[in-house]
Amino acid sequence: MGELSVEETQDPFLVSIHIIADPGASQPLQEAIDKVLAWVHPDLPLFRVSERRTSRRRRKSPKGAQPALAVVLFLQEEYGEEQILQVHRVLQQPPWRHHHTERVHGRFLPYLPCSQDFFTLAPGTPLWAIRPVHYGKEIVRFTIYCRHDSYADSLRFYELILRRSPSQRKADFCIFPIFSNLDVDIQFSLKKLPRDQNPVPTDSSVLEFRVKDIGQLVPLLPNPCSPISEGRWQTEDHDGNKILLQVQRSSDICHLSVCLSAGLLCQKAV
């Protein structure tokens, strides 16, 4: 897989999400995301919302469909339940909407019930959830739900994209470390769904990954990969999730080195 430099292992923007909104809807969606992320870190621009030129009719998802992409925020429990409940109240206000409540082993947990709720901003965008973390740092975790039969292929696919192996691995779940500092961890994870559940790609959201050498990567990908703009390529994983690959320039790495040496999470202008 090759040895990673410090900059590659500590790039806070190695993974991000690009959301495409209907005309006139991008600003409230961006503000809603930034407001929630501020509870974890005030300068964490991991989500970019842009607008499509015209609104489009959406196909109705099957009842009980599981969106393939989720964002889970783990908040420090040591600050008290009130912080988690405050974020939960924010997620109950427009433009947020409740999507479903998760059962654990077929039942609802009496402890902090809001930690089983999932929310969404708009059709075709990721699920969002908050969870208490009992110790350690606060966490932003990107999760892809995989079909049961494609989980092993998806694991190999994202190992290739991220150029690293998971730090935690179980039969149906794995976590890739993306970035860590004194305040926050950023993670990417895969979750294998039961055979009777099929994830639905989020057609208004795409995961974007920074890659170093697109020329070496493209021949190894399972699906066609084509350029869509200067420095950006598009492909799909085994479940049909669209993936953007952003070619990292040498100037990006130099900028990141300065940020890391200063111990800062700073935003790079793209």
N, C-alpha and C positions, 0 to 999 in steps of 0.2 A: 504493500500500500504506500510505501515511501515514508520517509521521516518528515514530520511537520516542523516548520519553524515556529518560534514563539508567537510571531504575529498571526500565523494561521490558527494556532490552537487557542488564541485569545482575541479573536475578532468578534466583538459583540454583535456585529451586523452580518455575520456569516449566513444567518437565516432570517428572513423577514417575510411579511405578508403584504401583497398588493391587492387592494379591494377596488373593484370597479362599480361605481354607483350610477344610478340614473341621473339625468341632467338636473342640476340644482340640489342634489342630495349629498354631495361630497362633504361640504363643510360641517353639517350637524353630525355626520357619522364620524369624521375625523375628531371633532371636539369630544364626542362621547367616548371614543377609544382613549384619547389622551387623558381625559378626566379619570378614567378607571386605572390606567397604567401609572398615573401619578402617585397612587397609593403604594406602589412598589418602588418606583424611582422617578424623580421629576424630569429626568432627561433620558428617555428611553424610546427613541423614534424607530420602533420596529415595525410600524404599520403605516402604509401610505395609501391614501384614498384618492382616486382620480375618478373622472366621469366619462361614461360612454357618450357618443354623440347624440344618440336618440334612445328613448326608452324602448324596451322590448317586452313582448309577451313571454311569460314564463310558463314552462310546463309544470303542471302540478306534480309534486313529489308524492310517491306512494305513502299511504297512511303509515305512520310509525317509522318512516325512513330515517336512517342514521347518517347525518352529514359526515363526510369523511375527514373533516378538519376541525380541530378544537384548540382553544387556547385556555390553559388552566393557570390561574394565579394562586400561588401558595403564600398566604399571609401569616406573619408571626402571631402565634397565639399568646405569646408572653405579654403583648400589649393589651390583652383583654379581648373578650368577645365583641366589644362594642365596635372596634375597627372593622371586623369582618361583617358585622350586621349593617354598618353604615355603607359599605361597598355593596352589600346585598340590596339595600334600599335604592341605591343609585341604579342598579341593574333592573329594578322594577319600574323605572320611569322611562318614558319615550325618549329616544327612539328604540331603546332596548325592549325586548319582549321575551316572556318566559317560553322556553321550548319544551322541556320535559323535566321530570324529577326522576333521578336514578334510584333504582332499588339495589341494595347490597345483599346478595344471596337471597333475593326474592322478598326483601322486607325493607321498610324505611327505618333509618336509625333515629332514635330519639334525641341524640346529642347533636346540637347545632344543625337542625334540619336543613338550613339554607345551604349547607355544604354539599347537598346532593342535587341542587338545582342547576340546570343548564339554561343559558339565555342566548339570544341571537340578535343581531342588529337589523338585518334585512335578509330576504330570501337569497340563497346562494352564497351566504357568508358564513364564517366559522361559528361553531358553538363556543360559548364562554362559560367558565365556571370558576368559583373561588373555593379554596380549601384551606383549612387551618394547618399550619406547620408547627409541630410541637417543639422543635429545636432546630438549630442551624439558621441558614439565611432564607430570605424570601426568594421565590422562584417564579420565573416565567417559563412555562413549558408549552411548546408547540407539539400537538399530538395528531398523528394520522391513524385513523382506524382502517385496518386492512381486512380484505376478505380472508376467510379461513385458509383457503387453498393457495393464496398468493403471499402470505406473510413471509415465508422464507425467501422468496424472490425479492420482495420489497426490502427486506433487511439487507440483502446483498446490494441492491440498487442504491440505497441511501448510504451504505458504507462507502460505496464508490464515489458518490457525489460529495460526501463530507470528508472523505479521506481519513477516516478514523473508525474505530470499533466502538460498540456500546460500552459504557462503564458499568452498567447493570443489565443483566439479561435473565429473563425467565422464559418459560415455554411459550407464553402468549404476550410478552411485553418486554420492551427494551428501552433504555435511555441513553442518548448520546449527549455528552457534555459539550456545550458550545462556548460558554464564556463564564468566568467566575471572578468576582472581586470581593471586597469586604462587605458589600451591601447586598448583592443579588447574584443568583445563578440563572443563566439562560440555558435551557435544555431543549432537545428535540427527541420525541419518542414515537414508537410504533406500538399499536395495540391490535392484537388479533381478535376479530369478532367470532362469535359462534357460527357454525355452518348455516344456520337459518337466518342470519342477518347479512345484508349486503350494504356496504357504505355507498353513499351517493356523493359524487364529486361536487365541490362547491363551485358552481359555474360563474360566480361573481367574485371569486377570490383565487389567487394563485400564490403558491409558495415560491419565494425567490432565494436562490443560493448563490453565494459568491464562489467562483471557481478560478483556479490559477491558470490551467492550461486546457482550453476548450478543444484544441486540436487532438490531444491525446485522449480526451474524455469521450468525444462523440462516437468513435468506432466501437467503444465498449458498451454503449447504451442499448437497451433492448428495443427501443422504439425510435423512429426518425427524430432527428434534432435539427432544427433550421433556424437561421438568424431572423429576428423580427425587427431589430434596430441595431444601431452601432453598439457593440459590446454586450448585446443581449440575445440569447438563444432560447428556444422553447422546445420542450419535449413532454412526454408523459411517463408516469410510472406504470406498474403492472395493473393497477386498478383504474387507470384512465384519469388520474389527477394530473392536471396541467402543472408543469414545473418550468419556472424561468431560471436560466443560468446567466448570471452577470459575470463577465470576464473582469477579474480584478487587475487593475493597472498597477505598475510599480509605484506610482505616486500615491495610490491608496495605502500601500503597505508602509511607505515612509510616513504618511500622515498618522497611521495607526500606531506606529512605533513611538511617535512623539506623545500620543495620547496615553499609551501604556506606561511609558516612562514617567509620566506625570501622575499616574494612578487615576486617570479620569475616564469616565464614559462620555465621550464627546461625539457629536454628530458630524459625519462627513457629508458635505454637499455633493449630491449626485447630479 
